[in-house]
Amino acid sequence: MASFKRSGKRDMPELGVSSDIVFMFLFFFMVTTQLRSTEVKVRVRLPEATEIAKLERKDLASYIYIGSPTLQYQNQYGTDARIQLNDSFKTIDDIRNFIAAERDAMSEADRQLMTVSIKADENVRMGIITDVKQELRRCSALKIMYAARKTGGQ
C-alpha cells in the first residue's frame, strides 16, 4: 500500500481585508444615517382602535401632527393644540403649501397614491381635526389616514 506523506511546510493563508472594509462601510452608514426625519414637537398619544390596517408604502405618506406642544415648547407656544408640519408649527392656511411641496417631491406616478396621515392626540378637540380635513379637501388631498394604536384588550 502506498502512503501519502506531506512534504514541506504549509503556508498560512493571508488574512482577508475585504471583510474589514465591508464592516467599515456598514459602521459608516449606521453612524451617518438619520432614522427619523422629523422631530415631533407635540405630544401625541394615539387613540385606540379595534380595526387597524398598516400602510403598504410609507414613503408615499405625509404626516400632520396635532397635539399640545411638548414641555420645551410650552413657554413659547402655550398648551393649546397645535399643528406640526415637518419640523415646525404651522396654521391651517399653511397646509396647502405643505401638500404642494410634498407632491412636488414625489414622482409623477406616485402623486395619485399620496396619503396624508393625521397623527392627532386622543385628547385634541375634533374642531381642529375637522378644519385640517376641510383644508385637505380644498387642495385635493383626499386619501386621509388616521393613526391609531391597537386596543389593549382583544
C-alpha positions in Angstrom: 0.0 0.0 0.0 1.1 3.4 -0.7 1.2 6.0 2.0 0.9 9.7 1.4 3.3 11.9 3.1 3.1 15.7 3.4 6.2 17.3 2.3 7.2 20.9 3.0 5.7 23.4 5.2 2.1 24.6 4.9 1.7 28.3 4.3 -0.7 30.2 6.4 -3.4 31.8 4.3 -3.3 35.6 4.3 -6.0 37.5 6.2 -8.7 38.9 4.0 -9.2 42.6 4.3 -12.4 42.7 2.3 -14.5 41.8 5.4 -12.8 44.7 7.3 -13.7 47.1 4.5 -17.3 45.9 4.5 -17.5 46.4 8.2 -16.1 49.9 8.0 -18.7 50.8 5.3 -21.5 49.3 7.5 -20.4 51.2 10.5 -20.1 54.5 8.5 -23.6 54.2 7.1 -25.1 53.3 10.5 -23.5 56.3 12.1 -24.4 58.8 9.4 -27.9 57.6 8.5 -30.7 59.6 10.1 -33.6 57.3 11.1 -36.2 59.9 11.9 -36.6 62.8 9.5 -39.0 64.9 11.6 -38.6 65.9 15.2 -42.0 65.6 16.8 -42.6 68.7 18.9 -46.2 67.9 20.0 -47.4 65.4 22.5 -49.3 62.6 20.6 -50.9 59.7 22.4 -52.7 58.0 19.6 -56.3 57.0 20.2 -57.3 53.3 20.4 -58.9 51.4 17.6 -60.1 47.9 17.0 -59.6 47.6 13.3 -56.2 48.7 12.1 -54.6 48.5 8.7 -50.9 49.2 8.0 -49.7 51.4 5.2 -48.2 49.5 2.4 -45.8 52.2 1.2 -44.8 54.6 4.0 -42.7 56.6 1.5 -45.9 57.9 0.0 -47.3 59.2 3.3 -47.1 62.8 4.5 -47.6 63.3 8.2 -49.6 66.0 10.0 -49.1 66.0 13.8 -51.8 67.6 16.0 -51.4 68.0 19.8 -50.3 70.2 22.6 -46.6 71.3 22.5 -44.1 69.3 24.5 -42.7 70.8 27.7 -39.7 72.5 26.0 -42.1 74.4 23.6 -44.9 75.3 26.0 -43.3 78.6 27.1 -43.2 79.8 23.5 -46.4 78.3 22.1 -48.7 77.6 25.1 -50.6 74.5 25.9 -53.4 74.7 23.3 -53.3 72.1 20.4 -51.0 73.0 17.6 -50.5 71.7 14.1 -47.0 70.5 13.2 -46.0 70.1 9.5 -42.4 68.7 9.1 -40.3 70.4 11.8 -42.3 73.5 12.6 -45.6 74.7 14.0 -48.0 75.9 11.3 -51.5 77.1 10.8 -54.4 75.7 8.8 -53.5 78.2 6.0 -50.1 76.6 5.6 -51.4 73.1 4.8 -52.0 73.9 1.1 -48.3 74.8 0.6 -47.2 71.8 2.6 -49.3 69.4 0.4 -48.0 71.1 -2.8 -44.4 70.7 -1.6 -44.9 67.1 -0.7 -46.5 66.4 -4.1 -43.6 68.1 -5.9 -41.1 65.9 -4.1 -42.8 62.7 -5.5 -42.6 61.2 -8.9 -45.5 61.8 -11.3 -46.7 58.3 -11.0 -46.7 58.3 -7.2 -48.6 61.6 -6.7 -52.0 60.0 -7.1 -51.1 57.4 -4.4 -50.1 60.1 -1.8 -51.7 59.5 1.6 -51.9 62.1 4.3 -51.6 60.6 7.8 -53.1 62.6 10.7 -51.4 61.7 13.9 -53.6 63.5 16.5 -53.5 63.2 20.3 -56.5 61.4 21.7 -57.5 64.5 23.7 -57.4 67.0 20.8 -60.8 68.6 20.1 -62.4 67.5 16.9 -62.8 71.0 15.6 -59.1 71.4 14.7 -59.1 68.0 13.0 -62.2 69.0 11.0 -60.5 72.2 9.9 -57.5 70.2 8.8 -59.7 67.8 6.8 -61.5 70.7 5.2 -58.3 72.3 4.1 -57.0 68.9 2.7 -60.2 68.7 0.7 -59.6 72.1 -0.8 -56.2 71.1 -2.0 -57.5 67.7 -3.3 -55.6 65.6 -0.8 -58.5 63.1 -0.4 -56.6 60.0 0.8 -56.5 60.5 4.6 -55.5 58.1 7.2 -55.8 58.4 11.0 -53.0 56.9 13.0 -54.2 54.8 15.9 -52.9 52.2 18.3 -54.4 48.8 18.7 -56.7 48.3 21.7 -55.0 46.7 24.7 -57.8 44.2 25.3 -58.8 41.8 22.5 
